[in-house]
Amino acid sequence: MDKSVVFAVAGSGKTTRLVSALDEVRRFLMVTYTDANYENLRAKVIERFGYLPPNIEIYTYFRFLHSFCYRPFLRSKKETRGLTFNPPDRFPAYPLTDDRRYISPSRWLYANRLAKFIEQSGLVDAVVDRIEKYFDVFFVDEVQDFGGNDFNFLLAISAAQVDMSFVGDFHQHTFDTSRDGAVNANLHENYDKYKKKFEQARLKVDTDSLKSSRRCSKSVCDFITEKIGIEIHSHDQRTSVVRFEDDPAAVAALYRDPGIVKLFYREHQKYGCFSQNWGASKGMDSYEDVCVVLNPGNVKAWNSGSFRDINPETRNKLYVACSRARGNLTFVPESLLKTYKRS
């Protein structure tokens, strides 16, 4: 069996790599985390074949976890109603063997503990058998989003005797599938230790195949490498403009331009323009020129000449936002857009 995890840079073609490996004969299981990634993956499969072939199943992670891994074995027995993404109360702290640790009083499964519940119920081998029964190939897109109990579960089911490929970008870790106390709390703090966990699960680690960005120009890649501190190289020598704009009239024109996406740190929905949040833009591959909106703290970082020392989670989200650009990359201060913000 060919089992690998491919670590890539933004825009290097992670999703394209998976889609190009599909065919209409083998049975494929494709799993990703966010709804945006799911829609992007599904659109690329349809673009490739002209339709969604019946031998290709695409799941968001929690749909896969609940409908494929949990329901066939425990749904009727436990009489649960579905998933809740509201975290369980800290107290009382039920033991691992107590269903109340995993199921709310109104019979909703805690999403962040469902993977652990399946494991605790002794069903990992049954899930592995089910994967082997229904699929020949297992793909995971944006693997860096797996955290908490879900990361452990993913490595456990990687024992399935099917071909598998996981792809992701360590530095695009902006969301966790789940958090549950100290479970894998430091998972994404050290790149080498992170890679080692996959090697210990007997997956081949590939850091070379997708190390150059086909999306971003050399100008954008050089900016990300030098100013954000995340190494990324461009596939070609294209150049584009990377600049900071604080002229009020010019910023207003950027805001009104329907062809330039405005990426906000948070609350993009409160602005009446073509927009998204930094982290949520992950998986988006259709933007040309990008306008990144900086809050006051990040304006200070720009003025100081580097984003290397900002909060690591914020830095990852900024990397995601900047690496959406195929063309020009413009930064503007959020303070000049406050008049457009809806309460």
Salt bridges, closest charged atoms under 4 A:
ASP23 OD2 - ARG26 NE 2.82
ASP98 OD2 - ARG100 NH2 2.85
ASP99 OD2 - LYS78 NZ 2.83
GLU119 OE2 - LYS116 NZ 3.24
ASP136 OD1 - ARG27 NH2 3.00
ASP145 OD1 - LYS282 NZ 2.60
ASP176 OD1 - HIS173 NE2 2.57
ASP176 OD2 - ARG179 NE 2.76
ASP180 OD1 - ARG113 NH2 3.03
ASP192 OD1 - LYS195 NZ 3.73
GLU199 OE1 - LYS196 NZ 3.97
ASP222 OD2 - LYS218 NZ 2.71
GLU231 OE2 - HIS233 NE2 2.81
ASP236 OD2 - ARG238 NE 3.21
GLU245 OE1 - ARG243 NH1 2.60
GLU267 OE2 - LYS270 NZ 3.30
GLU267 OE1 - LYS341 NZ 2.87
ASP285 OD2 - LYS44 NZ 3.56
ASP285 OD1 - ARG215 NE 2.84
ASP285 OD1 - ARG326 NH2 3.06
GLU313 OE2 - LYS317 NZ 3.53
